[in-house]
Amino acid sequence: MNSNILLLAILVAVVLIGSALCSGVEAALLTVNPLRVHDLAAKAKPVRGAKKLARLKYRLGRTLTVLTIANNCFNIFGSLMLGIYATFVFKGGLDRALFSISLTISVLLLAEILPKSIGAKLPLQISLISAPILHLLSILMRPLIIPLEHLLPVITAENEITTDEEEIRQMTKIGLQKGQIEADEAEMIGKVFQLNDLTARDLMTPRVSTPTLDGFSTLEKLQSNLLSNNAQCWVVLGKEVDKVLGIAKRERLLTALLQGHNKLTPIDLCEAVEFVPEVIRVDRLLSCFNKDKEGVKVVVDEFGGFVGLIGADAVLSVLAGWWRKSNT
């Protein structure tokens, strides 16, 4: 009798432990951050189990099928076997009833609620540890899983890592509330997204306010204008309307004056100009300043007409918080 009870206790422990492991791993897999998993797997020296975990997350339907089969083998088949064996061990009806009630409560508490809570609390650690075992189980169960995937195509669905602007904004807001990111960091993230909503026309210095020079006038004639205006760059214009010949920097013009080259013209001292459409988004425009961070671009309309001037400082002013829409 004692040996039968001992064997029954061992079988109960096997069922509870097996079910608990399946429940905890399932909760961990559903909770773990896919972006974090992708980052760990993409490293030059990936964390142990990270690549297998990334594959399991990519085929999450198949992974959950493996866990469901294993869990139900413990919960359903194991419980049925325990019930049959309990009728052999316990002869009295009251003993069998007490055993059934105790087993049900133990499964709920120790094999479902507690392990799932732990899995949700430590998702990454549990997922990484269990990934190799799950990968092996998925291979062993493939003869069973493949027919199920043909019967239920939803199991084969692939989980691509995707996100959008609204999700990132919400995550930033939550991170700020939880104290995981600083207020200035959250503000900066919002301003980065703002770049996508602005165009060059919103930030440019309009043509009427843009400092310009007649390309064919000598520095001697332009001297008073150059000395009275503190503009760092000048748009050099030709004889024709909207004919932009180049960009002349103040430093180079004043240097020529100091060296006595009064007969030179802005054309002689100007640099090649780069044109950008007024409808170009600011986030794309920012990449245009990668090589020439101090340069400026001439903004043109749909007909190629000169409408304004923009520099990298105008774009950065949005990120720094200096720019206000009311000022445009």
N, C-alpha and C positions, 0 to 999 in steps of 0.2 A: 504493500500500500504506500509506504513512504517513498519507495523508488518511483512509483507511478506519479505521485504528487510532485516529486522533484523534476521528473521529465516534463510534466505539464507546466511547471514554473519556467523551465528552460524554454519551452516552446512559446509561452506567453512573452518572455523576454525577447525572443527572436522576432516575433510579430511586431511588438511595440518598437523595438529598435529599428527594424527595417522600415516600418511605416514612418517613424519619426525622421529618419534620414531622408526619405523621399519627400516628405512634406517640407522639411527645412530647406533642402536644395531647391525645390520648386519655388518657394517663396523668395529665396535668394536670387534665383535666375530672373524672376519677374521684377525684382526690385533694383538689381544692380544697374548702374548708369551705363548705357551702351557706348557713350562717348568716352567714358573712362576706360572701358574695356578695349575700345579701338585704339586709344592712346597707348595703353600698355602693350598691346600686340604689335604696334607699329614701331616701337623703339628698336634701336640697333641691337640691343640685348634685351629681348622681351622677357617680362616676368614669367616665371615658370607657370605653365598652364594657361597663359594669356591667349596664345594663338588658338588653342583648342576651344577655349571659352568663347572667343570671337566667332569661330565657326558654329558653335552651338547656338549662340545668340542670333546668328544670321539665319539658321534653320530652326527657329524657335518652336515652330509647330511640331517638327519631328522630335525635338528634344523633349517637349512637354508630353508627347505621345509615349516616349520611352519611360518617362517618370510616372505617367498615369498607369501604364501597364504594370510597372514594378510595384507601385503603391497599392494597386488593387489586388495584386497577388498576395500581398501581406494582409490587407484589410479584409478582403472578401474570402479568398481561398483559405488564408491562414485562420480566419475566425471560424469558418465552417469546420476546418479540421480540428481546431481547438474544441469546438462544441461537441463534435463526435467523440473526441477522446475524453472530454469532461464527463459525458454520460457513462463512460466505462469506469472512470475513476470515482465519481460521486454517484452513489446508489440512491440517495435520498433526493426527492424533488426540491426541497428547500436549499440544499447545498448547490444543486445545479443552477437554481434561480439566482442565488447570491453570487455565484461565479460569473454568470452572464451579465449581471448588473455591474459587478466590479470590472469586468473586461471592457464593457461599453464605456464606462467612465474613464478608465485608464487610456483607452484608444483616443477619446475626445481630448483629454487633458495632456497626456504624455506623447501621443503620436500625431496630434493635429495642432492644437492651440499653441502649446509651448514651443515646439520646433519651428513653426511658422513665424512666431514672434522673434525667435533667435535669428532665423534666416533673413527676416526683414531688417533686423538690427545690424547684422554683419554680412551684408550681401556680397561684397567683393571678396572678402576672405574665404567665405564658404564656397562661392562660385569657383574661385581659382583652385581650391583644394579638390572639389568634386569634378572639375572639368575632365581630367584624364579618365576617371571611372565612367562618367557619362558617355564619353567618346567611345570607350570600349563597349559599353552596353548597347550603344546605337549600332555598332558593327555587328554584335552578336544577335541583335533583334531584327536585323535588316530583312531576313526572310519573312518576318511577320509584318514589318512596317511598310514594305513596298506594296503589298496588296492593299493595305489600308490607305495608302496615299493615292492609289488608283481609284479606290472606292470613295474617298473623301479628299478631293483635290486641295481643299483649304489647308490641309496639313503641310503641303509642299510650299506654302507661301513663304517668300523670302523677306526678311526684315531689313530693309535698307536704312542706314542712319541718315535721317533727314531732320531738318529744322527750318524755321522761318523767322522773320524779323519779330513777329509778335511773341513767339515762344521765347526768344532770347530776351526780349523786353520783360516778359513775365518772370523769367529766371533771374534777371538782374534785380527786379523789384523784390523777389523773395530773398535773394542773397543779401540785399541791403537790409531788409527787415530782420533777417536772422543774424546780421552782423558779420557775415562771411566776406563781404566786400565793402570797401569804404564808400562814403557818399560821393566823393569826387570821382571815384572810379565808375560808379553807376551813372553819374552825370556825363562823363566822357563817352561811355557806351551809347547813351542816348544821342549825343552830338554826332557820333560817327554815323548813325543811321540817318541823321538829319541831312548829311551830305548827299544822300541818294534822292532827297526831295528838293534839292536846290539845283539851279543851273548857273552857267557862267553869267547870264544876264542879271541874276539876282545879286551877284557879288562884285561885278565889274565896276570900274570907274567909268561913268558914261562919257561919251565923246565930248560933250560940252564942258566937262570938267577935266578932260585929259590934257596934259601939257603937250603941245605940238610945236614943231619947228619947220620953217620953210627949208627944204632940203638944199635949195640953191643959193640961199643967203650966206654971206660970209660970217665968220665968228665975230668979226669986228662990228657988224651991224646988229648981231644978236647978243652982244655982250651985256647990255643993260638987262635984257630979259633973263639971261642966264644967271646973273648975279642976284636978281630980285626974287627969283622963283627957286624954292628949295626942293623941287621935284627931283627924284633920283634917276628917273628915266623920261626920255622925251620920244614921242612918236615923230619920225621924220616923214614929212609929206612931200609929194611931188606936185606938179602943176595941175594935174587932173584931179577931179573930185574923187575922194576915197582912194587915191593912189598913195599907199603906204610903202615907203622905200626901205624902212628899217627902224631900229631902235637905237637911240644914242644915249649913253649913260652920262650923267652929270659929271662924274669924276674925270672921264676921258675928255669931255668938252672943256672943263676948267683947266685941266693939265695942258691942253693945247694952247689955251689963252695965255697961261703963265709962261709957256715956252716961246711965246711970240708968234705962233702960227695963226695970225689973225685972218689970213686970206683963205684958210681952209673952210670948207662947208660941212654941214652936218652929214652930208652924203659920204664925205671922206672918212668920217669917224664913226659912222653908224654900224651896227651889227645886223646880221640877217634876222628877219622877223618870222615868227611862227604864228600862224592864224588858227583860231579855234572857233567853232560855231557857237552862237549865243545859247543854243539849246543843249549843249553838252552838259551832262550831269557832273556835279562837282567831284563826286568820288572818282570818276574816270579822269577828270581834269587834274586831280592831285597827282596821279601817276605820271602825267606829262612833265612834272617838275622834278622827277627823280634825279635827272642828270644835271639840271640847271636850277638849283633851288633858289637862286637870287634873280633868275630871269623873269621876264614878263611875256605875256601873250596878247596879241591883238585879237579882239573879239569882233567877229563879222556876222552879219545877218544872213538870211537865206539867199540874198542876191549878191553876197560878197562885199557888201558895203561895210565900211569901218564904223562900228557902233560903240566901242569902248576898249578899255585896257584892264587886264587882270594879272595879278602876280600871286606867287605862292603864299604870301602873307595874308591875302584876302581869304584863301581857303583855310589857312591855319587859324584865322581869327574866329571861325565858326567853332573849331575844336577847343579853342581857348576860352570861348564864351564872350568874346568881345563884340561879335556881330549881332545885331538885332534887326529883325525884319522891318521894324518900323522906320529904320534909318534908310531903307532903300527907296 
